[in-house]
Amino acid sequence: MSATIDPTGPRPGTPAAPTPPARLSLKAPGAARGLLDGAWWPRSRDLLSELPALVDVLDPAWARITRIAVNPRHWPVIPRRIPVHGHVVKAGWFTELDPYELLLLSYSVGRWDLLVVPPRTSAPAAARLMAAAAASTGQALTAAALVAAEETRHGALAGDRPQDPENAWESEGGAPSPRVGGPDRPSRLLVGM
């Protein structure tokens, strides 16, 4: 997958929709540092809309987040600058990063690594992944290793199953295309989103 870099970011004057709270699980304060510091379960692959809720939780706990980095495999659009409440977070991408990891940086405190649970993962699978990433005991595993272990034990994650292009577009916020029903393609009605 190739990433699209959006240098412009959001349009000024665009009203922001209320952001639901971040689904997040962090290691306990004082816990031994491992490969991961916790897990984040975003609702979509839209960094512009998902990151503000995460930063709202992390800024008071970890100090101001100034930069993030992701692997572009699961993030179709990576804006260079993401406005969050009170400041801007600079974003970058590296193909060398674990595709299931979000790297967060703060000038004053340091670096944190979070497992990113795929958005469409079932609640039970997400809960297991989040608990494993925030555990301070047991074997330290990378984000990809935790996801692979979950898939081995319980089957493929819904968030990693291939989608047809139209469903992928719609699940990431694209507009649906009108369809005419037929025997092999029934019509569908979209009512209020």
Residue, then its C-alpha position, 0 to 999 in steps of 0.5 A: m500500500s502506498a501512503t498519501i501525504d497531505p501537506t495542507g491538513p484541514r481547511p481553516g474554519t472547518p468546524a470540528a466534529p465532537t471526538p469520541p474518547a480514545r480506546l486506550s490501554l497503557k502500562a501501569p505507571g512505574a512498570a518495567r519498560g518493554l517493547l510496547d507501552g500499551a495499545w490504542w484501538p482507533r475507530s478508523r484509519d483517519l489519523l486526522s480525526e483519530l489522533p486528537a482524542l489520543v493526544d487529549v489522553l496522552d498529553p497530560a499523562w506523558a507530556r506534550i506529544t510533538r511527533i508521531a510516526v507510522n508505517p504507511r501499510h495501514w494508513p492510507v493518508i498521512p497528513r504532515r501536521i495534525p492539529v490537536h487541542g492546543h498544538v500541532v503534532k507533526a506526522g511521518w511515516f517509515t516503512e521500517l516501522d512495525p505496521y501495527e505500531l504507532l511511535l509517539l515522541s515528546y521533546s521533554v520526556g521521550r518516546w512511546d510505542l503503542l500497538v495499533v489494534p486494527p479498527r474493525t477488530s472484534a471487541p473480544a480480540a481487541a480486549r485481548l490485544m490491548a491487555a497483552a500490550a499493556a501487560s508488564t509481565g510475560q514475554a515482550l513481543t512486538a506489535a506484529a508478534l502480538v497480532a500474529a499470536e492473536e490470529t494463530r489462537h483465534g483466527a484472522l482479525a477483521g481489520d486485516r481481511p482484504q476488502d473490495p475497493e468500494n467497501a474500503w473506500e466507504s469504511e475510510g470515509g469515502a462517499p458511496s457510489p449509487r448502484v442499480g440493483g440486479p440479480d447479482r448486485p442487489s440495491r442498497l439504501l443508505v439511511g442517515m449516517 
